Every structure is written in structure tokens, then in C-alpha cells.
Amino acid sequence: MSARNTRTTIGIAFVLALSLPATASALTAEVARACEAAVAKAFPPRQVGNPAAGSAKGSAKDQREYFNKCVTNNGKVDDVPPDSKSSK
């Protein structure tokens, strides 16, 4: 009987754990759009056939970090692009 009680208790605990609301807030579409626009402004994409369009500044890692910083600030980032900041 104790094995049955144990399984029942584990089952109830599992169901209760699944029914609890998530504590982390989800990324909203508005924040994602704002951050994607900020990344495109800070790191303009290149255009095929137009060497003056876009830039080679920043790696994919830099862009990801900039996007994540934007998301943590709810879509608000510094107006200064990450490349123009002085490096220490």
C-alpha cells in the first residue's frame, strides 16, 4: 500500500507543478518587433549589389547581445550604436 500512496502523491505533485503559472514573463510581439528594429538600425543589413548599403560592423554575437539587452529593457536601448562607444 505504501508504494501506491507514493505514486499517488508523486502524481498529484506533478499535476500541481504543471498547473502553476510560469514566473518568467514571455517575450511579447511588440517588444520583439521594437528590438528587431533597433538591431536593424544599429547593425544595418547589407544589400546585394549596393556596396554602400549596410555595414560590416558587429558580429552575430554582438547583434544577439544587443537584441538581448533590448529585450531585458522591454524594447528600450541606448540611442548610441554599440560600435561608437569607446572601448576600454
Secondary structure by P-SEA (a helix, b strand, c coil): caaaaaaaaaaaaaaaaaacccccccccaaaaaaaaaaaaaabbbbbccccccccccccaaaaaaaaaaaaaaccccccccccccccc
